């Protein structure tokens, strides 16, 4: 069960090697979280992530999970919930793709959509039903500001996040009053170690953020039971303006 401040004692991360998810797990472990499930494809990185959380005092476990195999989600995730209640599910998997290559090779674009949207829809519905069955819990969905208004330079990724964002909002409305809380997190570009070289230019934008900043925003959002969280918070105002910018002008903006 969550503590008096709304923070979880147990956490399930879908996308167990995500830098944002691990920063969030570390932050929550420092507060109250004691059990962490890291779900992801088997890899040394997944095992290292679990070991790093054990070093902080958490009971960290790994489970094989593949976003691109939705038929396995109910069985895999069902086994986790059978071990005991889960206070927080953090849906953190996704791939950015490579816009230039993906436009030339549609099959690659499909993989981005299947991972970021189709896989997330399945995993989101399965975990939401499990949370509803136990009568409590939160589902935090890592969306992206890219989904608010996809740009020419990343519309494949942006469109997949737009779909995920709409799905999560609708799921939150459907679960309202059931005891299950859904929170959508929309960060700007996040500076990560894995993407540092390939995205150096984007990382220089004033609105770029860090995994630790997103983790702090997630914690605050859980305490407040927010439905939508922007990271940084000023993005809300920026995107309100961009959302209503005429399309002919939006095309010419250096975004």
Secondary structure, DSSP 4 states (H G I P E B T S, - for coil): ---TTS--SEEEEESTT-HHHHHHHHHHHHHT--EEEEEES--HHHHHHHHHHHTTT-EEEEEE--TT-GGGHHHHHHHHHHTS--SEEEE-------HHHHHH-HHHHHHHHIIIIIHHHHHHHHHHHHHHHHT-EEEEEE--GGGTS--TTSHHHHHHHHHHHHHHHHHHHHHTTTTEEEEEEEES-EE-STTTTTTHHHHTSTT-EEHHHHHHHHHHHHHHT-SEEEESTTHHHHHHHHHTS-HHHHTTS--
